[in-house]
Amino acid sequence: MASERGVAHLLDLVASEMEMAMTLTGARAIGEISRESLARVGE
């Protein structure tokens, strides 16, 4: 089903972006991400 493949692709993209963000911030695990690691857009 095309919609199922689309969702799988979207989840792959999110996982890749999360991996890159964690690498750039030095986080090795999700639990190492804190509010200080996040940026607010528009502030």
C-alpha positions in Angstrom: 0.0 0.0 0.0 1.4 3.4 -1.0 0.3 5.2 2.1 2.1 2.6 4.3 5.3 3.1 2.3 4.9 6.9 2.7 4.6 6.6 6.5 7.6 4.3 6.7 9.6 6.7 4.6 8.6 9.6 6.8 9.6 7.7 9.9 13.0 6.9 8.3 13.5 10.6 7.6 12.6 11.6 11.2 15.0 8.9 12.6 17.8 10.2 10.3 17.2 13.8 11.4 17.2 12.8 15.1 20.4 10.8 14.6 22.1 13.9 13.0 20.8 16.2 15.7 22.1 13.9 18.4 25.5 13.6 16.7 25.8 17.4 16.4 24.9 18.0 20.1 27.0 15.1 21.4 24.1 13.1 22.7 24.6 9.4 22.6 21.1 8.5 23.9 17.7 10.1 23.9 17.9 10.5 27.7 20.9 12.8 27.3 18.8 15.4 25.4 17.7 18.3 27.7 15.9 21.6 27.3 19.3 23.2 26.9 19.9 21.1 23.7 16.8 22.5 22.1 16.3 25.8 20.3 13.1 27.8 20.1 12.4 29.0 16.6 11.4 32.7 16.4 12.8 33.8 19.7 
